[in-house]
Amino acid sequence: MDPAEQLQRLDIAGFEIQTFDRFPRSVGVLRDGCIALLDVTPNGLRMIGTPGWRMGEVMGVLTEVEGRQVFQSKSEIVEATPERLESLRRFRADLENQLTPSA
């Protein structure tokens, strides 16, 4: 797929598109507190790793601390509430759907 076409589809679907100085070869997509990094490949855009929770200028990854799920970036922790987990699930599903070529 054409990355420009994919970015347009993401924009129409309500994703915010950003670039980050820390990741100059990647594009960030954000919505509802969630964030994912995308890389340009010969076959179009693809996710780098898994989406996470936006924590300022960084991404908190879903992990477990002391038996509870949290989003963590270095020493900063945000609770992975059921609402946040559902937002992340919807975000990932919608993102994957937008990155998949239409039949």
Summary of the structure (lengths in Angstrom):
residues: 103
radius of gyration: 14.0
end to end distance: 11.9
largest distance: 44.8
contacts: 276
relative contact order: 0.18
helix: 27%
strand: 50%
